[in-house]
Amino acid sequence: MAEVKLVVIVSVIVLVSVLPSFASSWRSSQRKVSPLLVEEQIIWLAGGGQGGVSSYRIPLLSRTPRGHLVAVCEARKYNSGDAGEKFLAIRRSEDKGMTWQPLGYVLDDGTYFDGIGLGSILVDDETATMFIFYSHCPHFDKCTFSTTYVVNSTDDGKTWGQPVNITGMIRMHGREFETGPGFGIQKKHAPYQGRLVTCGHSSPLNRMITCAFSDDHGKTWAAGQALLSLPLTGRHKLGDFVPGESELVELPDGSIVINARNQYHYHCRCRIVFRSFDGGETFPLQHLYFDETLVDSAVAAGLYYHDGVMFFSNPANDKSREDMTLRWSYDNGTTWAGSYQVWPAAAAYSTLMMLHTDAEDSRFIYLLYEKGQKNAYSTISLAKISLYGEL
């Protein structure tokens, strides 16, 4: 395992950078995004009697190796609190999200308080294996340390193996690693083509951020450079630099863009964006900036890249969790060409996904998000959005 390198951000330095645009000759003829919500359905309903669960939170969405959809979340048994007993709930769709198989459970933490904490989901296309990462006791409630586990599926998400403890492989400067929430990637371009990468923050929560990676199809994992919060120790307050929950995408040049929660609103009530050119191992500070267009109240957001377009989802409100919005960019997030309001009322965590089984799939993007009228945690809902205004 490579030695973990630490980076400290000095608050007096203004870190504003712009991602270079990798424009190409086809852009002038590229179809322009014009979103249209064509279908929406509730995947999980809080208190809805599904397995006697109180609430559902932390939605994850992924395509499977065979081109189906899998949705995963925390099924919080007795209340909506973060540190409580949970199931790891799953539902699958084999008809592109039209219908969903009954609720199932990958894991059950029993009566252990502060048990399962999602987490991220990742697909290895070369081995047709799916991975789910989660933490045990991520809030240090009634325990002294947190552990990180991974479970995998080799049958398209139908069944899952036994959890494997990978904490010892990815500890960061003596701190444990909490992935996501969101999805990981398998790099399609050099450098490190084929590498599996997932990003997250440390425990205690949000002290630093890094990516974990594997070059042997998930047999072993290593942690990259840690991007530290400032201050690193002590109690944080408004205005401190504390990057948190993150999502990542790979660009055509092989670099990785990470979009992170700005927990205490350093510089702005917006997103932190940084970049890696070596497969998630380091994050050069000259490529870290704050995207003031992406207003945010500190929440886990969705990020996706496909065919020259970057998509981003979050509650586009700098003070409260409401107004779920989809944005798109033709220049890798340097500028944002447009936005589309998916839901005007209460909304919180979200994730984005597309299928790639045929040409028809490229017309739609799926948004799985926490949604309600006054309470954002009333449901987890799936929105199917036509990208070009076509049914």
N, C-alpha and C positions, 0 to 999 in steps of 0.2 A: 504494500500500500504506500502510495506516495505520501510524503510528509505534508501535513496540513499547513498551508501558509495563511497568515492572517493579514488582513488589510484594515487599517483604522482610518476612518473618515474624519478629517478635521473640520469643525463646523464653520470656521471662518472662510473656508474655500467655497466659492460658488461653483457647484458642479453642474454645469449646463453643457450638454453636448447634443449633437444631432446625428441620428443614424444616417449614414450615407445612403443615397437612393441608388438601387441597382436597376435603373430603368433600362428597358430594352426596346427594340424597334417595334415589337408587337403592341406596345401599349396604346398607340393611337387607335388601333382597331379593337382593343379589348372591350368586352361588353361592360357597361356601367351597371353597378349594383343599384337595384331599385326594389327594396324588400317589400314583401307582402306576407302577412301572417295567414297561412292557409288552413292550419289545424292546430288545436291545442287540447290537451287532455291531462287530467290529474293522474299522476303516477302513485303518489302517496298522500293520504289525507290524515291529518293529526286527529287523534281520538276517534278515528273512523272504524274501530273495531278490528283492524287488520292485525291479528296476532296479539291483541290486547296492549298495543303500544301507545304510549301517550303522545309522542311527537316524532317527526322525521326531520332530520337536518343533514347538512353537508352533502349535497348531491354531486355525484360523479357520473359521467357518461362516457362510454367508449364504444367504438366499433370492435367487433370480434375478428379473429383471423378469417372467418368465413363470410364476413360482411354483414353480420347482424348487429343489433344494438344491445348493450348491457347497461343498466342503470344501477348504481350502488349508493347507499346512504347509511347514516347512523340511525337506527331505530331506537329511540330513547324510551326506555321502558316505563318509567314512572313520572317523569317531568321533563321539561324542555332544557334543563340545565346542561352545561357542557360536561361537568364532572359527575356523571351518573352512570348507572348500569345500562348496557346497550346490547342490541344485536347488530350485526353487520348485515343489512338487508340487501336483497338483490332481486331484480326483475329483468327478464330477457324478452326481446322482440325479434321474431324471424321474418317479419313482413314490413321492414323499414319503418317501424314505429306505429303502424296502424293498430295493432293489437299487442297486448302484453301478457306474458305468462303469469300465473299466480305468484304472489309474494313468497320468496324463499329467504333462507338465512345461511350465510357463509360461516358465521361465527357467533358464539354466544359467550359473553363474559360472566355469565351466571349472576351472582349477587355481589360481585366485586365492584366497589364504588370507584369511579374514575378508571374504568376499564378501557374499552376500545375507543380510539381516536383516529378517525380518517384524516388524511390518508391520500393516496393517489392510486391511479390505475394505469397500467402500461401494457402494450402489446409488442411482443417480439414476432415480427412477420416471418423471420427466417426459420424459426422453430415452431411457429403456430402456438405460442405460449402466452397466456395472460398472467399478469402479476397484480396483486393488490397489496399496497403498503399501508400499515397502520401502526399506531403506537399504543402502548399499554401504560396507563397512569401518566398521561402527558401534562396534567396540571399539578402533579405532586401533592395530590389530596390523599392523605392517609398512606403515603408511600415516600420513599427517600430518593428514588431514581426512576427514570422512564426507560422503557425498552422499545425497540423498533422491530417489527416483524414483517415478513412478506409471505403471502400464500400464492400459489399458482394453480392454473388450470390448463390442461392440455386437450380439453374436449370442447373448446369454444365457450367456456364459461358455464357449462352445465354442472360440473362438479369441481370441487376445490380440494387441494391437498392439505397437509398439516402445516401449521405456521412454522416458519424458520426464523430464529432470532439472529438478526444481522447487526445488532447494536455495536458489537466489538469491532466490526469492519468500518463503521462510518461515524464513530464518535469524533466530535469537533472540539479540540482544545478542552477536553474533559466534559463536554456537554453533549447531551443526546440529540438525536435528529428526528424532527417531525416533518413528514413529507406533505406536500400540497397545501391545501386540498386542490385537486385537479387531476391532470393526467401527465404521464411521462411520455417520452418520445424514443423512437429508435432512429438514430441518425441515418439519413439517406445519402448524405454527401460527405466527402472528405473535408476536414480530417476526422479520423476515427469513424469511418463509415461502418454502420452496424452496431455502434455503441448504444447501450440503453442508458437513458438519463432521466432522472427525476429530481426535482428541487424542493426545498422546504426550509424551515427555520429550526432553531435549536430550543432546548428546554434549559432553564426556565423560558417560557414562551417568548419568542421574538428577540432574543439577545443577539442573534447573528443569523445569517442566511447562507446557504450553500447548495450545491447539487451533489447527488450521489450518482455514481456511474458504474457500469459493468461492461467489460470487454469479452466476457465468456458466457454470454447469454443467461446471466443471472446467477451463475454458480457462486461468484464472489462479487463484492461491492467495495468501492472506495469513495471517500469524500474528497471533494475539490476544495479550493480555497474558500475561506470563510470571510464574508463581508460583515464586519462588525457593526453593531449599533453604537451610538455615542450618546451618553456614556455607556460603557459596557456593563458596569456593575451599579448597584443601587437602584432606587426607585425611579422609574421614568416619569416624565411629565410632558405636558403639551409643548411642542416645539422640538423635542428630542428626535434624533435620527434613529428610527427603529423600523427597518424593513421587515415585513412579516410574510403572510401567506402569499404564494407566488404561483404563476403559470408560465409555461415556456413554449416556444415554437422554434423550429429550425428554418433558416432562410436558405435560398438557393446557393449562396456562397459557402454554406456549411457552418456559418456562425449561428449561435443560439441567442435569442432575445428572451429575457426574463422580465416579466411585468409583475411588480410586487405591491402589496398593500403598504401604505405609508401610515403606520399605526398611530403616531403622535403628530402627524401633519407637519413634518419638517419642511420648510420652504413654502409649502402650499397644501391645500386640501385636494390633493391629486395623487396620481400614481408615480411610483419610482420605476424607472426602466434602466436596465443595464444589459451588458452583452458579453458573451464569451466567444473567443475565436479558437479555443482548443478543446472543444467538446465538453464544456462545463467545468474545466479544471481551475480556471482563473477568470477574474472579472476586472479588466483594466478600468481604473477610475475615470480616465478620459472619455470613456464610453458610457458613463452613468449620467443620467439626467432626470429631470422631473417633467412629466408631460402634463402641463396645466390645462390642456383641452380635456383630459380625462379626469374630470372632477369626481371626487370620491369621498365618502364619509368614513372610510377605513373598513373594507370588506373584501372577501375573496371574490375575484372577478374571473371572467372567461376570456380566453385568447385562442385564436386559431388562424392558421395560414394555409391558403390553398390557391394555386394557380395565379400567383402574383397579387393576391389580395390578403391583407391582414384584417381579421375581425376581432372585435373586443366587445364584451358585454359587462355591464354593471348597473347598479342603481345610480343614475346620473344626477346625483344630488350631493352637495358638499356638507350637508348637515344631518340628513336622515336617510334611512333605508327605504327609498321609494323611487318610482320612475325607472323601471327596468328598460334599458336602452341598448340597442345594437349599433355599433359604429364600424366603419370600414375605411381602409387606407390602401392606396395604390402604390405607396412608396415606403413600405415596411414600417409604418408608424411614424414617419417623420411629420406627416400631416394627415389629418382625417378628413376624408372627402364628404362624408355625410353621416347622418344618424337617423335611427328609426325607433320610435317609442313602441315597445312591445306591451308594456303594462304601466299605467299611470300611478297606481296605488302602491301599497306596501310590497317590498321585494328585497331580497338580501343576496345570499350566495348564488352564483351561477356558474355554468360550464357550457362550452360549445363543442360540437362534434359534427363531422360530415362522414358520409359513406362514399366509397370509391369502387363499388362493384361494377358500375356501368356509367355511361355518359349521362344518363338521367339523374344520377345521384349528385352530380356537380351543380345542379340547379337549386339544391336545398341545403339549408343548414339547420341543425337541431340545437335548441336552447333549453337546457334543463335548469330550473331555477326555483328558489323559495319564493312563494307568492301568497298574498292574502289581501283582504280589504283594509283592515286596520292592523292586523298582525301578520307580519311577513312569514311566519312559521306555521301558518295554517295548512299549507299544502306544499308539495313539490310537484311542479307542473312542467310538462314538456310542450314546447312550442315548435312547430315545424314551419319554417320560414322559407318562402320562395325568394331567391336572391334577385330575380329579374322580373318580378311582378307578374309571373305566369302561374296559373293553377296547374 
